[in-house]
Amino acid sequence: MKVPFLKEAFKNLFKSHNTKKDEDTNENPVGYRGKIEFDSEKCIGCGLCTRVCSPCAITKTTRRIDDETQEITLSFDLASCTFCGTCSDFCAKNAITLTRDSDIVTSDKTELIVKGSFIKTIPKKVKK
């Protein structure tokens, strides 16, 4: 009975493993879509990211502070996110970026929420 690759199996049986021990050398390639990073300073609150997110992982909440200002909060649920990058592609101000960070494993689901808030002036109604 002929067993293919038996010689190769025995040869590799006594070799050292091929995995890297140094975590710094285990960097993801350019273009990798990892953890979301949100810059609330750049965001204008258009909400386009919430409309294009297919798993509905992005929520936008508004809280009126007074007659002229409101607080806008965007929340990104990484547990629901598919890391497709559509929110980043459609963001006009590049406030949403996908980093090369793939280390998002956690036992606490609250650590998978990325939030950002900012204050926006409510536009005045123009009378015709």
VENLINMO-V27429 format. One record per backbone hydrogen bond with DSSP energy under -0.5 kcal/mol. NH is the residue of the N-H (numbers start at 1). CO is the residue of the C=O. Records with the same first field share a line. If there is no record, write none. Layout:
BEGIN
NH->CO + CO
END
This chain:
BEGIN
3->1
4->2
6->3
9->5
10->6
11->7
12->8
13->9
14->10
15->12
23->21
25->22
26->23
27->25
32->29
34->32 + 99
35->101
37->97
39->95
40->38
42->39
43->39
51->47
52->48
53->49
54->52
56->53
59->75
61->73
63->71
65->69
66->69
70->120
71->63
72->70 + 118
73->61
74->116
75->59
76->114
77->57 + 75
78->76 + 112
80->77
81->77
89->85
90->86
91->87
92->90
94->91
97->37 + 95
99->35 + 97
102->100
104->102
109->107
111->108
112->109
113->110
114->76 + 112
115->113
116->74
118->72
120->70
122->68
END
